[in-house]
């Protein structure tokens, strides 16, 4: 699939693609790339190369810590779709369900109850989806 788009080529893209798949899973990444259009493909390239290939590959933080940070930031930004995606990624990176609940609780103090209530609903939805799989 990635060979169909010239912008989805190159060493940095492949580096990011590997990490993106390890954290988010093949199904999500395949869907994201397959649904890329001429308009959205440049953003997919940017995210894969820079977010995943450059930042997530840096040696300064382990993936677990990056997941904790992402969950907190996504709660603060109230981005429930991305939060759900990164709950799965956090679980793949070794964060436990109990730790995710604690991250949401911590965010309640600093981000507010509405953001944390939404995050808790999202986390529970992901847990339920995983339990059904």
JOTAKA-V512217 format. One line per field, one symbol per residue. burial: # if it has 16 or more other ideal C-beta (glycine too) atoms within 10 Angstrom, else .. A space follows every 10 residues. Layout:
burial=???
This chain:
burial=.#..#.##.. .##.###.## ####....#. .##..#.... #..##..##. .##..#.... ..#..###.# ##.##...## .######### #.#.#...## ..##..##.. #...##.### .##..##... ...
